[in-house]
Amino acid sequence: MFGLNPQEMIARELQQAVELLHRDMERVEFWADALGHFSTPIPDYEASDSRLDEFMLPPRRGKDERDAPAHEAKI
């Protein structure tokens, strides 16, 4: 850097500053986009829209049925 004349040094510093500015702008755009997505309300849940309906578990048994031995359990 000492071998550069003042004009080249200024040009190099300016180039580095512009590169930093570009990185900062990318970060600002990223966080602005994230904030935009977090500020929109979550859509209402519709159970009919869920693919989880294909994997329904059997209904839970009551406490009395769980405590009874298997051969006495009500089915």
Secondary structure as GFF3:
##gff-version 3
##sequence-region A 1 75
A	DSSP	alpha_helix	6	38	.	.	.	ID=ss1
A	DSSP	three_ten_helix	47	49	.	.	.	ID=ss2
A	DSSP	three_ten_helix	51	55	.	.	.	ID=ss3
A	DSSP	alpha_helix	63	67	.	.	.	ID=ss4
A	DSSP	three_ten_helix	70	72	.	.	.	ID=ss5
###
